[in-house]
């Protein structure tokens, strides 16, 4: 098993948020999917878990599905990556679930784990941080079926990734980007910044080469520029400069109202259909309609409606409640 996917919550701690997520792009239809397995242990009240699914279909408004489960419906094997939330299960090579909320969704997918975990922060930062953020599988291919809102997709080698984060609080906001599909060939890119003008982590792997933006030097010199749905990440890595220009559309983004374990609200806006160009010295990598762009803030935006409010969890009913 990949130890970076092992559950961190000890079953007792109050004030904890943990999530495993999957980003998948169906090249046949241009549709993208964001699947999540979540665990929340708030400061006040019982812990609960959830299954989430988002569909991003070109030219249409995104669709969200969510189902909440009581703490007893969350099970994790401490010795291997085998996590259950209600009817949902996730292992090192397979992921499945069935959601029975207002929007029905189901998936049954297989994939191969990536040999090396990608970390946005350098080891020194991780050693002293109370939060965990990793991409155990920064690039892979998914095969199987996904159904959501009455539509069923058959996937055969659809590119995507899998990540894991755990934290006592969400902070004040961030900008995050990920790409696993380039016109120039297989690779991946990952970038995150707490805000414009501040430090930024920007890493790229392509063609057998790596531009490591997660070292202390690159992180300190990294920058995020731009606003709204045009963002540019810059970094000076040991392999040369990296510039990542990203543009998304609010019409193809979805808004979610989150709450961290302390009860503080945070608004997150995400599109999986952004386009971008990465320049690593003389190398240019293009990702058309297959870039993830996520923008979060303490205040809601006016250009994207909030489609799902997760600030207060619904009370689970019969072991599995519905949003």
N, C-alpha and C positions, 0 to 999 in steps of 0.2 A: 504494500500500500504506500501511497505518497503521504508521509507524515504531515505535510502541510494542509491536508484535507481533514485531519483528525479533529473531532469536536473539541473545543476549548472549554466551553461551559462545564462547570463541575456539578451541575444539578442543584446547587444551593445559592449561588451568587445572585444578589439583587443588583439591578442596574447593568444589564448586559444585552447586547444585540449581536446576533450571529447569523450569517447568511452564506449559502452556497448558490451560485448562479451559473447559467449557461446562456451564451449568445450564439445564435445559429442563423446562417443565411442560406436560403433556398435559391440556388442560382437559376433554376427553371422558371420560377415565377417572380423572382426579385423580392419575395417576402422574407422578413426577418422575424426571429422569435427571441424573446427574453424570458427564460424560465428561472424561478427562484424557489429555494427551500429555506424558510426563515425560522428563527427562534428568538423570542423576546422574553426577557425576565425583567419587568419594570421595577422601579424602586418601590412602588406600592401595588399590591395585587398579585395574583398568581401568574406564573409563566404561561406562555402559549406559543404555538407554532403555526406556520402557515405555508400554503402552496400558492404560488403566483404564476401567471402566464400572461404575456403580452404579445400581440401580433401587430407587426408593422407591414402593411400592405401598400405598395406604391399607389399613389393617387387617392387613397382613402384614409379616413381618420383611424388611428390605432385603436385596438381593442384590448381591454384589460379584464382578467378573470382572477378571482381570489377566493380561497376558502380557509377558514380558521379552525384550528383544532386545540383541544385542551392539552395541558402539559403531559398528561399520561399517554397521549397519542404520539409523542416524540420518543424515539428510541434510537440509540447509537451504540454500536459495538466499539468498546475502547481499544480493541486490538487490531481492528481493520476498518477500512472506510466502507461502512455499511450503515446508512442512515435511513430511518423510516419516519415519515410524518403522515399519519392517517394511511390512506391507500398509496401514498407516494414512497418510492424507494430510490436510493442513489448509491451506487458502488463505484469502484475505480473504472469500470468499463461499460456501465449501463445506467440508464435513468428512466423512470416511469412514474406516472401519476394519473389521477382522475379527479377532476374538480367538479363539484355539484352546486356551485353557487348560482347567482343570477345569470352568469355567462358560463356555459359548459365548456370544459377543455379536458384533453387527455393526451398523453404522449407515451411512447415506448421506443426508446432510442438506444443504440449501442455506439461506442466510440473507443478509440485507443488513447490512453493517457500519454502525455508528452513526457519525454525523459527528464526534463529539467524544469523546476518551478521558476517562474519569473517574479522577482520582488521589485516593487517600485522604489523602496527605500533601501539604503545601504545597510550592512550588518550592524554598524554602530547605532544607528537610529532604531533598528528593530530590537536591539538588546535592551534599550531603556524605554521602549514604548509600551503602553498598556494595551495598545491596539494591534491587531494582526490583519495584514492585507497582503494577499498573494494571488498569483495566477498559476495554480498548480498545472493546468494544461493551457498554455497560451495559444496553442493552435492544434486543432484536430479535425476529423471529419465524422459527421453523424449520419447514421443509417437507421431508418425506421419510419414511424408515422407520428404526426402531430395533428390533432383535431382541436379547433377552437371556433366558437360562434357558428357552428354548422358547416365549417369548411375543413376538409381533410387533406393533408399534404403527405406525399410519399417522398422521403428523402433517401438519396443514395450518394454518400460522400459529400454531404453539405458541409462547408467549412464553418468553423466556430471555435469557441474557447470555453473554459470553465474557470471560475474564480471563487475565492473564499475570503470573507472578511469577518472580523469579530472585534467589538469595541464597546467601551463603557459609555460612549457618547458620540454623536455625529458631528460636533463642532458647528462652525458657522457657515459652511458651504465649501464647494470645490468645483472644479471643472475636470472631467475625465474623458479620455478618448481611447479607443482600441480599434485595431484593424487586423483582420486575419486573411484578407483576400486582396491581392494586388493584381493589376493587369499584367505586370511584369513577371509574375510567378509567386510561388508559395513563400510565406514569411509571416511576421506579425510585428505590430508596433503597439506600444502602451505609453500613455502619458497621463499625468495627474498634477494638478496644482491647486493650492488652497485659495488662490485669487489672482487677478491680474497684477503683474509687476512683481510678484513674489517668487520664491523658489519654485522650480518645476522639475519633475522627473520625466525624461523623454528617452525611451529606449527602442531600438529597431533591430530586428534580425531578418536577414534576407540573403539569399545566394551564398550561404555558408559564411557570411560575415555578420558581425555584431557591432552595433554602435551603442555602448553601454551608458545610458543616461542615468543610471541609478548608483553612481559612485558619489562620494562626498564632493569631489571637485565639480562634477557635472551638475549635481543637484544644486549646489550653491550658485552656479552660473546660469542655471536654467530659468527661463522666463515664459510667462503667458501674456500674450497681447490680444487686443481686440475686445469686442463686446457683442452682446446679443448672440446671433447664430453664425458669426464669423470669428473664429479664434485661431491664433497662431502660437504654437509652442516652439521655443528655441532652446538649444542646448549646445554646449561645447564638450564633446566627448573625447575620450582618448583616441578614437578613430577618426576624429574630425567633426566639423559642425553639422548639426541636424536642424532642419526647419520643417515644421509640419503645419501646413495651412489646411484648415477644415471649414467647411460651410454646410450648415444644415438648414432645414425649413421648419418654422413653427407649425405649419400645417401638417407635418408628418412627425410631430413630437407628441409625447404624452406627459401629463402632469400628475404627480403623486404627492399627496400631503403626508409626510412621515412624522413620526414622533420618536425621539431618542428615549432611552430608558428613564431619563429624568423628567420626561413629559414635555420637553422643549420641541416646538414644531420646526420642521424644515421642509422646504418645497423643492422637489426634484423634478427636472424636466429632461426627458431623454428621447433621442431618436436613434434608431439603428440604421437609418437610410441616408446619413450624411455622405458627402463626397470629400475627398482630400487628396493632397499631393505632399509627399515627403521628399525632401531633398537632403541626401547624405553625401556631401561633396559633389562628385560628378554623377551620382546615382539618383534617379528620380523614380519614385514609386507612386502609382495612382490607384486609388480605391474609390470607384464610382458607385455611389449608393450602397456601400458596404462598410462604412465607417460608423462607429458608435460615438456619439457626442452627448455627454450628460452635463447639465449645468444645474447647480443647486444654490439656494439662497435662503435667508431667513424670512424674506418677504415674497409673496406670490407674484408671478408675472401676469401681465395682462394679455399677452399674445397667445398663450396656451391654456386652455381650461384644465382644471383639476379633474381628472377622470376617476380617480380612486383616492379615498380618504382613509389613510391608515393610522391617523394620529390617535384614534381610540379604537381598540380592537372590539369587534362584536363578541358577545358572550357565546362561547361554544355551546351547541345544543346536541345532546346525545353523543358526545365525544367528537362531533364534527359540526361546527356551525358554518353559516354562510354569510358572506359579505352582502 
